[in-house]
Amino acid sequence: MKSIELFAGIGGIALATEWAGIETVAFCEQNTFCQKVLAKNFPDKPIYDDVCTLTKETLIKDGVITHDGTIDIISGGYPCQPFSLAGKQRGEADERYLWGEFFRLVQEIRPTWVVGENVYGHVNNGLSVVVNDLEEEGYEVRAIVLPAADVGAPHKRERVFVVARHPDCQPVVQEDSTTRPIGSERETWQSVTWKHWREFSELHWSVPEPGICRVDDGIAKGVDRDRLIALGNAVVPQQIYPVFKMIANY
């Protein structure tokens, strides 16, 4: 399976897709420092710097997607500033509101799956628009709230994950050497449980111990502004990994 990551930051989502066996074939990210991190960790993958000018035609021309314009997944953590409880919560009135550009690309490319990420404040500010937009395009949508602490992190970091699938795709599974269609949506991808999140996350979680016994020295004071902002905006891979593992299994 192949994925395009929008608003990629330093590639937290791409790391999760890699763990799940899904290839990220292109990124879109405007921050220069984050672009350098992506180029280092995901060499030879194109990085587009402006979601507002990125189009299906450009991706086809560059060989990122096939001539008919299809891709398995479009993912991304669209900017959280319009929704964050730490900000003014202006929603669509905020100049940094870019869900519309994310959705435009979904409309143009029509991937099988759409995976979005945002802050907890999005639940009561703009999430209904996202869900309605995707449903109007024929996607079946589920929104999940998951704190990083629930997958073993030493901090809360509540995040909203929007998972949408277009029903035109009809995958099959192997059972007793025979092929059969997968069952109803209720029994398959929309039935991700907390048990699944915990089982999947335990495969890819470790917290480094400080050099001094029983002392947590936090983030090093030497972390510069670019790195600190990038880390603060990053998607925790362990939080979103179960979504992509579920998609790959499905």
N, C-alpha and C positions, 0 to 999 in steps of 0.2 A: 504494500500500500504506500501511497505517496501523499505528502502534505505540504501546503504552503502556509508559512507563519507570518501573519501581519502583526505590526507593533511588537516586534520580536524581542526588544531589549537585549539582554545578554544570552538569550536562547534557553531559558528555563523550560519552556514548553517543548522545544526541539530535543532537549535532553530526555524528557519523559517519553516522547515519541520514539526516540532511539531505543530506550529500554524496552519498549513494547514491540520493537521490530518494524517500526514504520519509518520510512525515509522522508526527511524534510528536504524538498528539492529547491526551495527558494525562500528568501526572507524579505520583509519590508521593515526598515527601521531608519529613522532620520538622525538619531544621535551618533555623532562621530566616534565617541569612545565605545559605545555599544557595537557599532559596525566593526571596529577593530577586534573586539572580543569574538564576534561571530565569525569573522574571517579567519581568526586563529583556530578556533575550535571546530569550525565547519568549512574547511578549505574547499575551494572550487564550487561553492554554491553561490549563485547570484544574490546580491543584496540590493534591493531597490530602496531609494531614499525618500520617496514621497508617495504615500498611499493615495493621495488625491489625483495623481497623474498615472497611477498604475492601472492597466487595463488588461482585459482578456487577450486583445490583439497583441499587446507587447509580450505577454507570457508565451503566446503561440509562436511569435516571431523569434523569440530567444530560445525556443525549444524546451521551455520549462514544462508546458503541458502539451498534450497531443493536438493535432490539427482540429479535431472536433471540439476542443476547448474543455475537456473534462479533467477532473482531479478528484481523488478520493476524499480529501479533507482540506478545509480552510479553517485555520485556528488563529487565535490571537487574544491578547489582553488589551482591548481597546482602552484609550486613556481614561483613568479613573478620576481625574480632577473634577469633572462636572458632578460626580456623585459622592465623592469622599466626605465622610462626616467631619474631617479635619478642614474642609474648605467651605466655600459659600453655597455649595449644593445647588448650582444654577441649572443643572441638567442641560437640556437642549439649548438654552440661552448662553451657555458657556462657549467661548470661541474654540476651546479645546475639545468640544464634543465631536467625535469622529465615528460614532456608530454608523452614521449614514454612509460613509465611505466603505466601511466593512461590508455593510449590507449591499451596497451597489455591486461590489465584486462577487458576492454570493449570487446576486441576480444574474450577473453576466456569465459566470462560470458554472453555476449550479452544481456544486460538489455534492457527493453523496452524504457527507457528514459536515457539520459546522460545530466547532467547539470554541466558546468564548469564555473569558475570565474577567472578573472585576471585583471591586471591593464590596463589603457588606452593605454599605450605604446605597448601593445600586438596587437593592431589593425594593425599596420604597421610592426610588427615584430613577425612572427610565427603564427598568427591567420589563415592565408590561409592554412597552413599545418594542423592545427587542423580540420578545416572545410573539407578539402580534405580527410583526413584520415577517418573521420566519414562517409562522403558520399560514399567512396569506400567500406565501410562495410554495405551500404544500408540504412544509417540513413538520414532522412530529417532534415536539420540543419538551424538554424537561430541564428545570433549573434546580441546582443542588447547592446548598450552603455547607461548607466544610471548613472547620478551623484546622490550621496546621498542627495544632496540639493533638488532634484526633488521629494523626498519622505518625505520632511520636516526636514531634518537634518540641523544643523547650519554650515555645511562645505560641500565642493564640492565633493571630493572623487569619481572621475569618475571611473567606473568599467565596464568591458566587461563581459557579460553573454552569454555563448554558450549553446543553448538549442537544443537537438536533440532527435528525436523520430523514432523508427523503425516501418515501416508501417505494419509489420505482426500483430500488435495489432489492433483489430477492436472493440472499445468500443461502447456502446449504451447509449442513454439517455431516460429518461421518459418524455413523453409529452401527456397530456390528457389521462392518464392511459394506454397508449399503448407504446410498445417498438419499436424504429426505429434506424437504424444505424445513427451515426453522419455524417454530411455532409463532404464536401471537406476540405482538409487541409487549404486552403485559408480562409475558413469560420470559422475555429475552432482554434486550438492551435496557429497557426502562426499569428492570428489577435489580439494579445495582444496590447492594445492601452495605451497611456499615461493616459487616464481616468481610466483605470483598475489599473494601478500602484498607482495612487493617492488614489482611493477608498480603495484598499486593505491595503495600508501602513498606512492610518489614523487609522485603527483598532489597530495597534500595535506600536504606536510611542508616546513617551513622553520624554521631556527634563527636567531634574531636575533643579530647580531654586536655585541660590546661596543664602546663608543666608543673605547677605547684599543687600539691594534693589538696582536694576539697575547696579549690578556689576557681570560680568562673570569672575569667578576666574580660569577658565580652569581646567586642570588636576592637581590634588594634587601633590605637590612637593615630598610627601612621597611615591609616586608610584615607586616601585623598577624596576630594569632593566628588569627582567623577565616579569613582568606584562605589562610594557610599550611596549616591543617588541611584546607580545602576542596581545595586543590591536591594535597595529599598523598593524599587519598582519591579523587581524580578518576580516571576512566577515560581513558587517553590515546586520543583519537579515532582517530589513525592506526593504533593497534594493532587496534582492533576494526572499523574501516571495511571491510576486505576481507570480513568475515563478511556485513555488510549489502549490500555490492555483489554478492556471490555470491547472496544471497537475492533481490535485485531482478532480477538477470539470470536467475535460475532461473524 
